[in-house]
Structure formats: C-alpha cells, structure tokens
C-alpha cells in the first residue's frame, strides 16, 4: 500500500514505536513524554492522510497538533478503562504527584477535585493544540478533505469543552448530536 501510494514508510514504522511503548508499559512522567508518545501513536495517521491526498507538507504542523489533541482527549475519555483493562496510564506522573493523586484515583467512580486539576491542566495543553490545529483547513487544497479537517478540528474543540464539564470516571464523555451539527457547520464554512 505504501509503495503504491507513495506514502513514506515512516508513517507505518513510527506507529510501531508507539506499539512497542504500549507493550512495554512505558511511564509518561511529563507532558513532553506524552507529546513524544503522540508523535508516534497519533501524528503518523494525519501525515498518512496528508500524503495520501497529495497535500503540502505545510499542513504537517497543524495536523500533528490535531492528532495529538485527539489522542490526549481519547486518553482522558478512557483513563479509567485503560488502567483497568490494559494496565496503562497516560496521565503524566509529575502532574499527578503535584496534585497529590495516584493511579488509584483513576479507579474511583468519580473525579476528585485534585484529579480534576490534573485533567484541566491536560485540557489547557489540548486547548493550545486545538488552537494550532485550527490552521489545518487553510493548508488543505482538496475541498472535501478541507471540509473534513474543519469538522474534526471543531469536534476536538467540542470534546475538550465536554471533558471540562463532564466526569470521565462517572461515565463515557461523548459527543452529542448537537456537536455533530456544529461540526457540519464548520465543514460548510470551509467549503470555499
């Protein structure tokens, strides 16, 4: 597939680095450690699509920001399940220690105020990533792909807001129909 499409092999081999880290149970001590993981687990997906659509490398930075944002949002949505089922914790241990929480706090039925501070700190970083990702549609020439990118950026922002207001330990924080409609509007605005 990579040979036929001309997509660089790094998009596949980078994913293997992330799979290796997952299998080894790597601890993410800092925000930078988490970003490094996302560089290999998430960013290759966006780069693959950009290459596949023969778009400019100018889109890489915004795409990387979006993919990293989505990966961290997924980690926050599934933090309890990842720890229970996979024995994985993607929450930076320095943030958790600073807030006075441990991985055991992720197994509670609700988010404590101290753990909420960790979530909000991570979401502050995601907000910065979403701001960078907002430029992605402006780098995409293909109209349908540009619309899709605009919708996904909008959905990332909306999921970030939901995770600020809702408790991922009490139940799955998910996008709603209204979020999808809002994202459809963002896609339509990117049409031109």
HULINFEN-V575164 format. One record per residue. N is the residue number from 1. OMEGA is omega in whole degrees, 0 to 359 (999 if undefined). Layout:
# HULINFEN-V575164
n=N omega=OMEGA
n=N omega=OMEGA
This chain:
# HULINFEN-V575164
n=1 omega=181
n=2 omega=179
n=3 omega=181
n=4 omega=186
n=5 omega=183
n=6 omega=177
n=7 omega=182
n=8 omega=180
n=9 omega=181
n=10 omega=180
n=11 omega=177
n=12 omega=184
n=13 omega=176
n=14 omega=178
n=15 omega=179
n=16 omega=177
n=17 omega=179
n=18 omega=178
n=19 omega=178
n=20 omega=179
n=21 omega=178
n=22 omega=182
n=23 omega=180
n=24 omega=181
n=25 omega=181
n=26 omega=176
n=27 omega=178
n=28 omega=186
n=29 omega=186
n=30 omega=174
n=31 omega=180
n=32 omega=176
n=33 omega=180
n=34 omega=177
n=35 omega=179
n=36 omega=177
n=37 omega=181
n=38 omega=177
n=39 omega=182
n=40 omega=184
n=41 omega=187
n=42 omega=187
n=43 omega=178
n=44 omega=180
n=45 omega=178
n=46 omega=180
n=47 omega=176
n=48 omega=181
n=49 omega=179
n=50 omega=177
n=51 omega=183
n=52 omega=179
n=53 omega=179
n=54 omega=177
n=55 omega=184
n=56 omega=175
n=57 omega=176
n=58 omega=181
n=59 omega=187
n=60 omega=185
n=61 omega=180
n=62 omega=177
n=63 omega=178
n=64 omega=179
n=65 omega=180
n=66 omega=182
n=67 omega=177
n=68 omega=177
n=69 omega=182
n=70 omega=180
n=71 omega=180
n=72 omega=176
n=73 omega=178
n=74 omega=177
n=75 omega=179
n=76 omega=178
n=77 omega=189
n=78 omega=187
n=79 omega=180
n=80 omega=181
n=81 omega=179
n=82 omega=181
n=83 omega=181
n=84 omega=189
n=85 omega=187
n=86 omega=184
n=87 omega=178
n=88 omega=176
n=89 omega=181
n=90 omega=178
n=91 omega=180
n=92 omega=185
n=93 omega=179
n=94 omega=177
n=95 omega=181
n=96 omega=180
n=97 omega=180
n=98 omega=180
n=99 omega=180
n=100 omega=178
n=101 omega=178
n=102 omega=177
n=103 omega=178
n=104 omega=179
n=105 omega=178
n=106 omega=182
n=107 omega=179
n=108 omega=180
n=109 omega=178
n=110 omega=182
n=111 omega=177
n=112 omega=177
n=113 omega=180
n=114 omega=178
n=115 omega=177
n=116 omega=177
n=117 omega=177
n=118 omega=179
n=119 omega=182
n=120 omega=176
n=121 omega=177
n=122 omega=179
n=123 omega=173
n=124 omega=177
n=125 omega=178
n=126 omega=176
n=127 omega=178
n=128 omega=178
n=129 omega=179
n=130 omega=177
n=131 omega=177
n=132 omega=182
n=133 omega=181
n=134 omega=180
n=135 omega=186
n=136 omega=182
n=137 omega=181
n=138 omega=180
n=139 omega=185
n=140 omega=182
n=141 omega=181
n=142 omega=188
n=143 omega=182
n=144 omega=178
n=145 omega=177
n=146 omega=179
n=147 omega=179
n=148 omega=179
n=149 omega=180
n=150 omega=179
n=151 omega=182
n=152 omega=176
n=153 omega=180
n=154 omega=179
n=155 omega=177
n=156 omega=179
n=157 omega=182
n=158 omega=178
n=159 omega=176
n=160 omega=178
n=161 omega=180
n=162 omega=180
n=163 omega=174
n=164 omega=186
n=165 omega=186
n=166 omega=186
n=167 omega=181
n=168 omega=177
n=169 omega=181
n=170 omega=181
n=171 omega=182
n=172 omega=174
n=173 omega=186
n=174 omega=176
n=175 omega=181
n=176 omega=180
n=177 omega=179
n=178 omega=178
n=179 omega=179
n=180 omega=178
n=181 omega=178
n=182 omega=179
n=183 omega=176
n=184 omega=176
n=185 omega=178
n=186 omega=178
n=187 omega=180
n=188 omega=178
n=189 omega=179
n=190 omega=183
n=191 omega=186
n=192 omega=999
